[in-house]
């Protein structure tokens, strides 16, 4: 196995950089919860093998209109799948979650299995363990052609590789690479601003004080959700972000930040312990599908080309189990999960030929 990366590792050009991500089982869909059960186990296995702490359990606070569809679906899903969780009544909310204003009409619950995944450590740990098992990583090589066939030929700017099967996980550049195989998927690349907000009193929302990660469903300020992680990676700064951005070209992603004011208005209303102007703004790319479900499938024409794409801003936590499934597909094995929610066939009305 020989992974190829256009950028020298580590890099900040895609969707997997940065120090932290939320890890959770709080999903509407049963299939994601089932996959997360194993993903937690595989992250723990990687922790043991690498000897590095990759996860801190903080819980995930979910807030949203109590009678709203999204909140009710999520609440029912957690109960149906027996995910350890707690519903917070309004009269007890401030006791459990200080320095947060729960909006009128909003309900609150906590996925107690959730927490912070240390993304940069996780990537280094996975690469280290992979190399310890004899794997070779080829970074700094741009793929310039993929020639399908019984043996697939991958040409980079500096080398040529051949293999009986190939896995393409090119993130925002997925369609660029897939164009060589005559396939275009309905993927939409957006640049999301990752914002850090200063605590008025350092430590108010810190991981050391067990402040949870959070997701605000249906915020009054915006169409899409807002999420946050406790202060940790930058001392005295809490990460709070809008879960959407503006369409962008991944090769021209360095633009001025936008939509920051949406989060500022939300912070002013709900997080009184934060200064409502961002102290740090970084960028991240989401590669989305129309239904926000991943693509985990074989190429519809060339079955020895396997595709992982469209992780839609919520894929990092699934990394180990996605890797397992893509490996099973590449090896011709029956996948461990029903992959119909992730099939390319579901896009038949959107799919285009690039030939």
Secondary structure, DSSP 4 states (H G I P E B T S, - for coil): -EEEESSPSS-SSSSS-SSEEEE----SSHHHHHHHHHHHHHHHHHHHHHT---EEE--EEEEEETTSHHHHHHHHHHHHTT--EEEEPHHHHHHHSTT--PPTTEEEEEETT-EEEEHHHHHHHHHHHHHHTT-EEEES--EEEEE-SSSEEEEESS-EEEES-EEE--GGGHHHHHGGGTEE---EEEEEEEEEEEESSTTTTBGGGTPPEEEETT-TT-SS-EEEE-B-SSTTEEEEEES--EE--GGG------SHHHHHHHHHHH-TTEEEEEEEEEEEEEEE-TTS--EEEE-SS-TTEEEEE--TT--GGGHHHHHHHHHHHHTTPPPSS--GGG-GGGGTTT-EE--
